[in-house]
Amino acid sequence: MAKSKSSKSSAPAQAPPPPPPSWPVFKPPLPVVELYPELHPATSNIVLLSSFFPRSLCRDYVAFLKTLPLQTTPSRPKKGEAVRVNDRFQIDDPAFALRLWETTGLKEVVLENETIKDLWGGEPVGLNPNIRIYRYSKGQYFDCHYDDSNNLVLDSVPVKTTWTLLLYLTSSAEGCIGGETVFYPHDRKSAAEEIAVSLETGMLLLHKHGDDCLLKNQ
């Protein structure tokens, strides 16, 4: 039967996004030590901050993250994407991003530390609210890829992301084997040129992304 001219088609209503998790409080209050950013000796595109989270808080977050609905990514990627086999949870949570930025000492280090304050490609205003949790079990990995920059609006102001922030909650101290984040400075996977950053519980790793992103795998 043909549609009458007066009939209209409509898309089904989209379900509202899920509410953000009730993230554990930052206890003890952060930072627990004075934060000293270190440029990686091989490149200024990587900045390391040891003891960003204390071990006790890392344990709290590891326990909490086990309660989240992590999903295993498919081993066959979409066209143009890197092969990734890990367990993942992702959510937009501006409030948690603001907590990480304003109540951990990160904002002060990024804005005021003489070693790194001119690295960011503009005036730092905060963190991307897109929060991602990655968990790697034995045999899982994230193959070589680049991190893209993103255009966002924060507090009604158009902004662009320039750096990725990674926070490691476990390391060999908790029995983890492998798991290094490996960078390649010349856009090719080469064992002779790799820059491997070993896991350190509670360490923050920041690396440049977008046009200046180094090829990396995890």
Rosetta blueprint (number, residue, H / E / L):
1 M L
2 A L
3 K L
4 S L
5 K L
6 S L
7 S L
8 K L
9 S L
10 S L
11 A L
12 P L
13 A L
14 Q L
15 A L
16 P L
17 P L
18 P L
19 P L
20 P L
21 P L
22 S L
23 W L
24 P L
25 V L
26 F L
27 K L
28 P L
29 P L
30 L L
31 P L
32 V L
33 V L
34 E L
35 L L
36 Y L
37 P L
38 E E
39 L E
40 H E
41 P L
42 A L
43 T E
44 S E
45 N E
46 I E
47 V E
48 L E
49 L E
50 S L
51 S L
52 F L
53 F L
54 P L
55 R H
56 S H
57 L H
58 C H
59 R H
60 D H
61 Y H
62 V H
63 A H
64 F H
65 L H
66 K L
67 T L
68 L L
69 P L
70 L L
71 Q E
72 T E
73 T L
74 P L
75 S L
76 R L
77 P L
78 K L
79 K L
80 G L
81 E L
82 A L
83 V L
84 R E
85 V E
86 N L
87 D E
88 R E
89 F E
90 Q E
91 I E
92 D E
93 D L
94 P H
95 A H
96 F H
97 A H
98 L H
99 R H
100 L H
101 W H
102 E H
103 T L
104 T L
105 G L
106 L H
107 K H
108 E H
109 V H
110 V H
111 L H
112 E H
113 N L
114 E L
115 T L
116 I L
117 K L
118 D L
119 L L
120 W L
121 G L
122 G L
123 E L
124 P L
125 V L
126 G L
127 L L
128 N L
129 P L
130 N E
131 I E
132 R E
133 I E
134 Y E
135 R E
136 Y L
137 S L
138 K L
139 G L
140 Q L
141 Y E
142 F E
143 D L
144 C L
145 H E
146 Y L
147 D L
148 D L
149 S L
150 N L
151 N E
152 L E
153 V E
154 L E
155 D L
156 S L
157 V E
158 P E
159 V E
160 K E
161 T L
162 T L
163 W E
164 T E
165 L E
166 L E
167 L E
168 Y L
169 L L
170 T L
171 S L
172 S H
173 A H
174 E H
175 G L
176 C L
177 I L
178 G L
179 G L
180 E L
181 T E
182 V E
183 F E
184 Y E
185 P L
186 H L
187 D L
188 R L
189 K L
190 S L
191 A L
192 A L
193 E L
194 E L
195 I E
196 A E
197 V E
198 S L
199 L L
200 E L
201 T L
202 G L
203 M L
204 L E
205 L E
206 L E
207 H E
208 K E
209 H L
210 G H
211 D H
212 D H
213 C L
214 L L
215 L E
216 K E
217 N E
218 Q L
